Amino acid sequence: MTLGLKYLDQLDDTPLEYLVEGILPRAGKVMFTAYAKSGKTTTTLHLIKSLTRGTPFLGRDTKQVEGTVVYMNLELRENNLLQYAKDAGLSLTGRRLLVSQMLGQARRVASMFIPLDELRTADQQDDHQDAIDDLRKADCQVLIIDCLSSVTSVLGDTDSNDDMRRVLEQIDATAQEAGVELLIVVHHTGHEDKTRARGASALIDWPDVTWNLMRAASDDCTLTVGGRIEEAKIGFRLDKDKNLLVPTAKAQVDDLGSEIIRLRRVEKLTEREIANQLGKNQSTIHRRLQRYGES
């Protein structure tokens, strides 16, 4: 094996591609955290609706998946999940969403995310390989695991960095082996700190992108997006009559945004020219201009 040495100008400079503009990449790992009963299942199902239809999510352009979204449900009974899906306006006859109903089968799910050489029984080995085969046959593009605690309770101590790092790496490895492009893991926040994943700090270090959902007593929600992409805060409310998550406030313009707008309006620069002048990626400038209605 070689080290794959490259000069900087030989590295891939392809702009990051998004499924949901600016907040959800096409490929990678996402940790979606929320406090219990704060709306994470509702938000997740609305995201799935947008991904399977290609309709906006929280007011942002969303690309329809070419393959399928597989939703691994470890929390709700089938009839409860079906009601949530109906309330979210999901098509019951759509063929871009597949549900893996695994409530009460945490040990079986855990065996899907353990290296084959560590599995002790033939049944565990079969479960592991069957999961990979099923995801491949389903042409799974996006895998959503809801929620992580059901798996980690079997595989290790959620407060142990070593245990959690190993679990997350194996979940990622299994997803990659199955050809999954985007892995979204749903997890609870801590009881005291509702802005971060409950448990070991490895849960924060692992993802490329973090989503944190908080709901106020007024039912106003805030989705905070961070990680290795541009940070964003999106306020929204659930419109139950229209089955929509409706943004509640326009994006605020920070210092960078003000300069981008000035260069666009006053200097009449193109997106590429603005990116070059500010030392930013052109896709970042494009997203900003869209957000401020300047594209």
C-alpha positions in Angstrom: 0.0 0.0 0.0 1.3 3.4 -1.0 0.8 6.6 1.0 -1.1 8.3 -1.9 1.1 11.4 -1.7 -0.1 14.5 -3.6 0.7 18.2 -4.0 -1.9 20.7 -3.0 -2.8 21.5 -6.6 -3.4 17.8 -7.2 -6.1 17.5 -4.6 -9.8 17.3 -5.6 -11.4 20.8 -5.5 -14.9 19.7 -6.5 -17.4 21.9 -4.6 -19.4 20.1 -1.9 -22.7 18.8 -3.4 -25.9 19.2 -1.3 -29.2 17.3 -1.1 -30.7 20.1 1.0 -29.0 23.4 0.0 -26.4 24.5 2.5 -27.4 22.1 5.3 -27.4 18.5 4.2 -24.5 17.2 2.0 -25.1 14.5 -0.6 -22.5 12.2 1.0 -21.0 11.9 4.5 -22.1 11.4 8.1 -24.7 13.4 9.9 -25.5 13.3 13.7 -29.0 14.7 14.3 -29.6 15.3 18.0 -32.7 16.5 19.9 -34.2 16.2 23.4 -36.8 13.5 23.9 -40.3 14.4 22.6 -39.0 17.6 21.0 -40.0 16.8 17.4 -37.1 14.8 16.0 -39.2 12.1 14.5 -41.6 14.6 12.9 -38.6 16.6 11.5 -36.9 13.5 10.2 -40.1 12.3 8.4 -40.5 15.8 6.8 -36.9 15.6 5.7 -37.6 12.2 4.2 -40.6 13.6 2.4 -38.5 16.3 0.8 -35.7 13.9 -0.2 -38.1 11.4 -1.8 -40.1 14.1 -3.7 -37.5 16.8 -4.4 -39.6 19.4 -2.6 -38.1 22.2 -0.4 -37.1 21.4 3.2 -37.4 24.3 5.6 -37.6 26.6 2.6 -34.4 25.3 1.0 -34.0 23.7 -2.4 -33.8 19.9 -2.0 -32.8 17.3 -4.6 -34.7 14.1 -5.0 -32.7 11.0 -4.3 -31.9 8.8 -7.3 -31.9 5.7 -5.1 -33.9 5.1 -1.9 -34.0 6.4 1.6 -34.0 3.5 4.2 -35.4 4.5 7.6 -34.3 2.1 10.3 -36.9 2.5 13.0 -35.9 1.4 16.5 -38.3 3.5 18.5 -41.9 3.4 17.2 -44.4 0.6 16.7 -45.5 0.2 13.1 -48.9 1.7 13.7 -47.4 4.8 15.5 -44.8 5.3 12.7 -47.6 5.0 10.1 -49.6 7.7 11.8 -46.5 10.0 12.0 -45.9 9.4 8.3 -49.5 10.3 7.4 -49.3 13.4 9.5 -46.1 14.4 7.7 -47.8 14.0 4.4 -45.7 11.1 3.2 -47.0 9.1 0.2 -48.0 5.7 1.4 -47.5 4.3 -2.1 -44.1 6.0 -2.9 -41.3 3.7 -3.8 -38.3 5.8 -2.8 -38.7 5.1 1.0 -38.2 1.8 2.6 -38.7 1.2 6.4 -36.7 -1.2 8.4 -38.9 -2.0 11.4 -36.5 -3.1 14.1 -38.2 -2.1 17.3 -37.3 -4.6 20.0 -34.5 -6.2 17.9 -31.6 -4.1 19.2 -29.3 -7.2 19.5 -30.0 -8.2 15.9 -29.4 -4.6 14.7 -26.1 -4.5 16.7 -24.8 -7.6 14.9 -25.2 -5.6 11.6 -22.6 -3.2 12.8 -19.9 -5.5 14.2 -16.9 -6.7 12.0 -17.5 -10.2 10.7 -14.4 -11.6 12.4 -15.8 -10.5 15.8 -19.2 -12.2 15.3 -19.4 -15.3 17.4 -22.4 -17.2 15.9 -23.5 -18.1 12.4 -26.8 -16.3 13.0 -24.9 -13.1 13.8 -22.8 -13.4 10.7 -25.9 -14.0 8.6 -27.6 -10.9 10.1 -24.5 -8.8 9.3 -24.2 -10.0 5.7 -28.0 -9.9 5.1 -28.2 -6.3 6.2 -25.5 -5.3 3.7 -27.1 -7.3 0.9 -30.6 -5.8 1.6 -29.2 -2.2 1.5 -27.5 -3.0 -1.8 -30.6 -4.5 -3.3 -32.6 -1.6 -2.2 -30.2 0.8 -3.9 -30.0 2.7 -0.5 -28.6 6.2 -1.1 -29.5 7.6 2.4 -29.6 5.5 5.5 -31.3 6.9 8.6 -30.8 5.1 12.0 -33.4 6.3 14.6 -32.1 6.1 17.2 -28.5 5.4 18.1 -29.1 4.6 21.8 -30.9 1.4 20.9 -27.7 0.1 19.2 -25.2 1.5 21.7 -27.0 0.0 24.6 -26.0 -3.4 23.3 -22.6 -2.7 21.9 -21.0 -0.5 24.6 -21.0 2.2 27.2 -22.3 5.5 25.7 -20.0 7.4 28.1 -16.9 5.6 26.8 -15.0 7.3 24.0 -13.4 4.1 23.0 -16.7 2.2 22.9 -18.5 4.9 21.0 -15.7 5.5 18.5 -15.6 1.8 17.7 -19.4 1.6 17.3 -19.6 4.6 15.1 -16.7 3.5 12.9 -18.3 0.1 12.4 -21.7 1.6 11.5 -19.9 3.8 9.0 -17.9 0.9 7.6 -21.1 -1.2 7.2 -22.9 1.6 5.4 -19.9 2.1 3.1 -19.7 -1.6 2.3 -23.4 -1.4 1.4 -22.9 1.5 -1.0 -24.7 4.1 1.2 -23.8 7.7 0.3 -25.3 9.5 3.2 -25.6 8.2 6.8 -27.8 10.0 9.2 -27.8 8.9 12.9 -30.5 10.3 15.2 -29.6 10.5 18.9 -30.8 12.1 22.1 -29.2 15.1 23.6 -28.0 15.2 27.2 -30.4 16.0 30.1 -28.5 19.1 31.1 -26.9 20.2 27.8 -29.6 20.0 25.1 -27.3 21.3 22.4 -25.0 18.3 22.1 -25.3 14.5 21.8 -25.7 12.6 25.0 -22.7 10.6 26.1 -19.0 10.5 25.0 -17.3 13.3 23.1 -16.6 10.8 20.3 -20.3 11.3 19.4 -19.5 14.9 18.6 -16.2 14.3 16.8 -17.5 11.6 14.4 -19.9 13.3 12.1 -19.2 15.6 9.1 -22.3 17.6 9.9 -24.3 18.1 13.1 -27.9 19.0 13.4 -29.4 20.0 16.7 -33.1 20.6 17.2 -34.5 22.6 20.1 -38.2 23.3 20.7 -39.5 26.2 22.9 -42.6 26.1 25.0 -44.3 28.1 22.3 -43.6 25.2 19.9 -41.2 27.4 17.9 -38.3 25.2 16.8 -34.7 26.0 16.0 -32.5 23.7 13.9 -28.8 24.5 14.4 -26.5 23.1 11.7 -22.7 22.9 12.1 -19.7 20.7 11.6 -17.5 20.9 8.5 -20.0 23.1 6.6 -21.1 26.7 7.0 -23.1 27.1 10.2 -26.8 27.9 10.0 -29.7 28.5 12.4 -33.2 27.9 11.0 -36.4 28.8 12.9 -39.6 27.0 12.0 -43.0 25.8 13.2 -45.2 22.9 12.2 -48.2 23.9 10.1 -50.5 21.0 10.9 -53.1 22.0 8.4 -50.7 22.0 5.5 -48.4 19.3 6.8 -45.4 21.6 6.4 -42.5 22.8 8.4 -42.6 26.5 7.9 -39.6 28.7 8.4 -40.4 31.5 10.9 -37.7 34.1 10.2 -35.6 35.3 7.3 -31.9 34.6 7.4 -30.0 37.2 9.3 -27.2 39.0 7.4 -23.8 38.9 9.2 -20.7 40.8 8.2 -19.8 38.4 5.5 -23.3 38.5 4.1 -23.2 42.3 4.1 -20.0 42.3 2.1 -21.3 39.8 -0.4 -24.4 41.8 -0.9 -22.4 45.0 -1.3 -20.1 43.4 -3.9 -23.1 42.1 -5.8 -25.2 45.3 -5.7 -22.6 48.0 -5.8 -19.6 46.4 -7.6 -21.8 44.3 -9.8 -19.5 41.3 -9.4 -20.3 37.8 -10.5 -20.4 34.9 -8.0 -17.0 33.7 -9.1 -15.5 37.2 -8.8 -17.0 37.6 -5.3 -15.6 34.2 -4.3 -12.1 35.1 -5.6 -12.1 38.5 -3.9 -13.2 37.1 -0.5 -11.2 33.8 -0.7 -14.4 31.7 -0.4 -15.7 28.8 -2.4 -18.1 29.8 -5.1 -20.8 27.4 -3.9 -20.7 29.3 -0.5 -21.3 32.6 -2.3 -24.1 31.1 -4.3 -25.9 29.7 -1.2 -25.5 33.1 0.6 -26.9 35.0 -2.4 -29.9 32.6 -2.6 -30.5 32.9 1.1 -30.6 36.7 0.9 -32.7 36.7 -2.3 -29.8 38.2 -4.4 -29.1 35.3 -6.8 
